[in-house]
Amino acid sequence: EVHLVESGGGLVQPGGSLTLSCAASGFSFYNYGMTWIHQAPGKGPEWIGAVNMVGNTTYYADSVRGRFTLSKDNAKNTLTLQMNGLKVEDTGVYYCVRGYYDLWGRGTQVIVST
């Protein structure tokens, strides 16, 4: 079966850090660019970053550029989102998404709060 499974979410104080991971299985991970989507409580999905299929080019939303780092490890079939300098507005569910948004994980919850 084809799966994307996110992990690494949790509760963190403002200014803190978290690392999210997305484990891919059941398909040729190296053939796809990947995206992270953030959904804050009560709001729609927000594109926050993407990486090309090779893993050597990344793109970021202005809201996270300089704080978040996205990486893709084709040998381990893993997508990672390193989040530093977290803000309260980063709270929400983070989804790992394949290619042209044809496969989504179930998401992992991040809460940034004092």
N, C-alpha and C positions, 0 to 999 in steps of 0.2 A: 504494500500500500504506500501511497504517496503521503508524506507527512512533513509538517514544519512544527517544531515544538520549542516554544520560548521558555526561558528560565532566567532566574537572577533578580527578579523584582523583589520589592520589599519596602520597608519604611526607613526613611533617611531624613536627617535634618537638612535644612537649607544650607547650601555650601558644600554638602557632602558628595560622595561619589557612589556609583553603582556600575556594575558591568552586566549587561544583558547578553544572553547567548541564544542562538537559534540553531537547533539541530535539524538538519535536513535528511530525509531518507526516502527511498523508493524512486528516485529520479536522478538524472545526471546533473548534479549541482553545478558543475563547472560550466555548463551550457547556459546558465541564467544569470542575468543581473538580479540584484536583490534590493529590497527597499524596507525601511522601517517606517511604520505609521504610528502616530500617537493619537489617542482619543481621550481628551479630558472629560471629566464628568459633565454630562448634559450638553456636550458639544459634538460636532461632527469630526470625522477623521482628519488628521493633519499630517501631510507629508513632511517628514523631518530629515530624511537622508536616503541615499542610494549608492550602490557600488556597481561597477560594470562586472561582466561575467569573469573576466580575468582576475579582478580584484585590485587593479592598480590605479583605478580612477574613482574618486568619491565625489559626491555632491551633497550639499547641506542646505537646509533652510536657514534663513538669516537668524531665526530665533535660537538656533543651537550651534551655529558656526563658531568655532573657537572653544566650545565647551564639550561637544560630543565628538567622538571619533568612531567611525564605522570601519570594520575590516571583514574580509572574506577569506577563509582558509579552505581552498578547494581540496586539499589533501584530507582534511578532517570533516568536510561537509558541514562547516560551521560558519555562521554569520555572527559577528559580535558588535555590540554597541557599548562603548566606554563612555559613561556619562559623568562629567565632572562639573563642579560649580552648580549643583542642582538648585532649582528655584521652585517655589510653591506651584507656579504655573506649569511645571513639568509633570505634575501629578496626573495620573491616568493610566490607561492600558496601552501597552506597547505591542504592536503586531509586527511580525516578520512576514514579508510578502514576496512571492516569487514573480519574476518577470513582469509581464503586463497584467499584474494583479489577478492572476488566474488561480492562485493558491495562497491561502492565508493560514497562519497558525491561530491558536486560540487566544493568544495574548498572555502577557504577564503584567501584573499590577505594580505600579510604582506610586508610592505616597511620599511626598516631600512635605514635612510638617515639623513644627516644634513640639 
